[in-house]
Amino acid sequence: MIMYSIVPLDDIIEGIENNEPSQEIELDGVIMQVQPMNSYQARIVRLISPNPQDYLNPAYSPGQTIYFHPHIET
């Protein structure tokens, strides 16, 4: 991959090896990647959805905090 940018390479690759745990969840029919903050809270990292309307919803913007109830299958 070739990338042309006026931004220094060190600034671009800073934090690329971020090892914070993330997981994929489905909330209201929208699949998203989140970083858990505690048992019932998570921060949205990115959306994984084929529906363009999901990306226009400000509630699903990356960085937003969501609240959910974990579902444990037995």
PyMOL commands that set and color helices and strands:
alter all, ss='L'
color gray80, all
select helices_A, chain A and resi 9-13+52-56+58-60
alter helices_A, ss='H'
color red, helices_A
select strands_A, chain A and resi 23-27+30-38+41-47+65-67
alter strands_A, ss='S'
color yellow, strands_A
deselect
rebuild
show_as cartoon
